[in-house]
Amino acid sequence: MEQTPILQVEHLSKSFGDHVVLRDIDFSVCPGDVTCIIGASGSGKSTLLRCINLLETPTTGRILFQGQEITAPRFPAAAYRARVGMVFQNFNLFNNKSVLDNCTLGLRRILKLGRDEARDRALFYLDKVGMAPYINAKPRQLSGGQKQRVAIARALAMEPEVLLFDEPTSALDPQMVGEVLAVMRTLAREGLTMIVVTHEMAFARDVSSHVVFMADGVICEEGSPTEIFETPKKQLTQEFLARFMQQ
């Protein structure tokens, strides 16, 4: 039986003034999917993710979440973001707050949890990503990999139905990339629905259920990891992957 998509992007376009960044984007995500979006810098991947999280307003087209049009006027964006979380490239932690406070803030303000329940939930997810020993640390005392794991725990603590990752390893030193990807692999195995913009081709090939290759603001090709990485049909896809596989 075919699954009902949890998220649908339909004919989405985004322009900044005269500059068209996304053109006629169509794709859908089913519960439990790990969708990796790959492509060269400037191809529109991060803008697409920011539109899905309503950090940018699409110029045309629509996005449906659980059948509801989130791009409709006066749609409650904050409540939606509690269900569709996002992990950013540069962590976006509050530098003046402890690791624990970073993870409880949204629980108390948005989900209205009590102090003890918020603390217990935050501790559960910090432990899950291996950051429970650092609950009293401030972000400046952490490595990049540790900061990103805190950011993932903070997003997970909201218990979202979909988690978006915007190049979560690109700001990290190479030795720290592995620790963040290990957490993401575990989440994928546990069935979390994820959309990941990434330059980590091995992760996209080995972990994703669906790969979307973007070039110049359009979806050039999409399919299973086997289809995209082993038998890509489009020349642009072949050239992009050949460059990456040589690195």
N, C-alpha and C positions, 0 to 999 in steps of 0.2 A: 504494500500500500504506500502510495506516495505521501511524503510528509508535507504538512502545511508550513510554508516559510514563516519564520519568526520576524524576519526583516526583509523588505522588498524596496529596492531602489528603481524608480521608473522614470526614464527619459530625463535624467537629472543633468542640468547644465549650470555652470557657475562662471560669472564674469566679474572682473574687478575693473570698472570703467570699460574701456574698449578691449581689454585683455581677457580673452576667453581661456579659462583654465580647465574647465571640464565641459565635454560635449556629449549629450545624449547617452548618459551612463545607465545601463540596465543590468542589475544582477540581484540575486536573492540568496538568503542565508537561512538554512534550516536548523532547528535545535540540535546542538552537539557538533555542528560543523566547525572546523578550523579553516577559515578562509584566509589565505595569504595573498596580499596584493604586492606585486613586484613591478619593477620598472626603474628606468634611469631617474636621477634627480631632476625635478622640474616637470615630471610627467603628470602631476595632479593627484598623486596618491594621498598625501597628507590633507590636501584640501577636501578630497572626497570623505575622508574620515571625519574631518571637522564639520562637514555638512551633516553627516550621519548623527553626530553628537550635538547638532544645532549650535555649534560655536560659530558657524558661518551659515547664512541663509541662502539656500539655493536660488538661482535666478529663475530657472524654470524646472518643471518636473516635480515629482513628489516622492516622499519616503513613507512607507507604511511599517509600523511596528505592531505586531499582534493584530494586524488588520486595521489599525487606527492610523489616520494620516497625521503624522507628526509635523508636517510642513503646513498644516492648516493654520489660519490666523488664530491667535490667542491660545494656541496649544500650550499646556503647562510644561515648559521646558525643564524646570528644576525637578519635578516629579519623574519625568522621563529619564533624566540623567541619573537618577537613583537606580533605575532599572537597566540602563545601558551605560556602563562605566567606561572610563578612559584612562589609560596609562600613557603619560607624555614622554617625549624624548628627553626633556631636561628636568624630569622628576616632579617639578611644581610643588615641592614640599614647603611648609611654613618654617623658615629658618629659625624663628624665635620660639618655636614650640618643640617639645620633646617628641620622640618617635611615637610614644603612646598617644600624646595629645593630637598629633597629626592624624592618627587613625580613628580617634573617637569623635573628632569635631563634626564630621558629616553625619555620624550616627546620632548625635545628640541634636544637631540643628535641623537636619532634614528628616531623619526617620523618627525623631523625638523619643529616642530611647533614654531611659534613666541612666545615671552615672555608672552604677554597678553593671548593668546589662551591657552598656557600651564598652566598658573596660573589659569585661569577660569576652565579648565578641572580638574586640580588637586583639586581645592577647591570643585568642585561638588562631587568628589569621597570621599574626606576626610569628607565632610558633611554626605555622605551616610553611612559611618562607625562610625559616631559620634565623629570624631577627628578634626573638623573644629576649635574648640576653641584653639587648640594646635599648630597652624601652625608655630609659631615662636620658639617653644620649640626644644631643641636638644634631640636626643634619650636617653641620660643618665638621662634626667629629667622625663622620662616616665616609667610607669609600664610595665611589660612584655606583659600584655594584650593590652595595648595601642600601644606598639611597633608593635605587630602583626597586629593590625587593620590598622596602618599606612602602613605596608608592603602589606596588602591586597589592600588598597586604591591605593598604587603605582602600583601594578599589574593591577588593574581594570582600572586605568587611561590610560593604553595602549590600552584599549578596545579589549582584546584578544578574540579569538573565542573559546579557551579552556583554563581553568585555572587549573594548577596542584598544589596540596597542599601536602607537604611532612611533615607529622606528625605536623601539625600547632599548636597543643596545648601541645606537649610533653615537651616543655621547660617552661611551665607556671605553676604558683601556682594554686592549685585546684580552688580557688575562681575566678580566671581570665579566666578559661577555658570556662565558660558559655558565657562570653561576645563575645569571638571569634566565638564560635559555633553558637551564635545567628545571627551574621553577615553572616556566611556561610549558615545557614538555609534560610535567606532572599534571598541570591543569587540563591540558588537552586529553591526557589519558583518563582523567576523571569525568570528561564529558562536558566541560565548560564550553559554551558557544563563544568563539573568539574570531575577531577580524584583525589581522596583523599586517601592518605595513612594515616591510622588512627588506634589508639588503642581505640577510643571512640565508643564502640559497640552500644550504644543507638542511636548515630548519624547515624551510618551505617545502623542500623535496620530501623530507622524512616524516614530518609531523602533520602537514595540512591534509585536509580532505578535498580541498578545492583551491586552485591557483588562478588568480586574475593577473594578467600581464597588461600593464598600461603603458602607452606611449603618446606623447603630445595631447594629453587630455582626453583620450578615448580608450576604451577597452579594446586592445588589439587582438587578444586571444585569451580564452579561459578554458579550463578543463581540470581533469584530475592531475595530480602530480606526475603520474606516469605519462599522460598525454603531453603535458607542457614540457617536462624535462627530457623525455626520451624521444618523443615524436612530434615536436612542435611543427605546426603547419605553415605559419607565417615567417617570411624571411626576417622581419624585424625581431621576432622572438628568438629565432635561431642565432642572429648576430648578438643580441643582448646576452643570451645564455653562454655563448662561446666566449665572450669577454669575461664573464664572471667565473666561468669554470677554469679559466687559465690562471686566475689569481691565486 
